[in-house]
């Protein structure tokens, strides 16, 4: 079980990779971000993205799923108070293979809640060497001691 003590500053956590499924991407866009360039090939071609592109929120949800599967599902996580940065740096297209990771930027015990650690991390998604998604957020994890 991953606890606060397992998340020191500097730790890099590989979260695996995933190939973007066109139908899953379109289903997400229909439900949550129905902008034309996320739904229609022709609209995508005439947009600044040059083709049908994923919603940034879809990319974020793919990262979150990997984070849950690789870290949170077997951890002392107590949720998150939020984040401070979010960037979609390049469009994501159907068929792209994305590699996900998290890097712990800082970790400290709460002054108000003994036994609760605050872990600030940077989440990323890359297509090859290209960074396509980045955010910084804080997670709360209980300590073992």
Number of C-alpha atoms within 10 A of each C-alpha: 10 17 20 24 15 13 23 16 15 12 14 16 16 16 22 15 17 15 13 19 14 16 10 13 21 22 15 19 22 14 8 12 18 15 13 16 23 24 21 15 15 13 18 19 14 12 14 10 17 15 20 25 26 26 24 21 14 20 19 19 13 17 26 16 13 19 20 13 13 15 19 20 12 12 16 19 19 14 11 14 10 11 14 8 10 15 14 18 14 15 18 25 20 17 11 15 17 24 21 24 19 22 19 20 18 16 21 16 18 13 9 7 9 11 14 21 25 20 21 24 23 19 23 23 27 20 18 11 9 11 17 20 23 20 17 19 18 21 19 22 26 21 17 13 8
